[in-house]
């Protein structure tokens, strides 16, 4: 497994190699995050994990509930009650919350130190770079607790 100087692994040692989501879901994510600009926007990914692939069946935009509005350009929080609501709705369909998405306004879609501090093992994190308020690029990651690193995984757009 190779490790970059930024603390990101390039291997896919965690079992999840890819996250699949539809073009429509990706557009929904982009629109929500663009509307939140210049603050970080956020939301949840709902679906299931099958062998080495995370399949997204729904994206659920949420409000950035970070307590200090002046810090929302670099911080986000999904309110616990929003998380629980989405978790219950997903379970009713036989799905689960498999990860989250958020934006990095005018920064690359690479996990920040704050992302590392709040990372969960096996949780898919999709980060979207916004440049001047428009979605520029997106990448998906999973956290490797043992190595204390994020591993890049494939973000696959489906029909």
Secondary structure as UniProt FT lines:
FT   TURN            5..6
FT   STRAND          8..9
FT   TURN            13..14
FT   STRAND          18..22
FT   HELIX           23..36
FT   TURN            37..38
FT   STRAND          42..50
FT   TURN            51..52
FT   STRAND          53..62
FT   HELIX           69..71
FT   TURN            72..74
FT   HELIX           80..92
FT   TURN            93..94
FT   STRAND          96..105
FT   HELIX           113..117
FT   STRAND          124..131
FT   TURN            132..133
FT   STRAND          134..144
FT   TURN            145..148
FT   STRAND          149..158
//
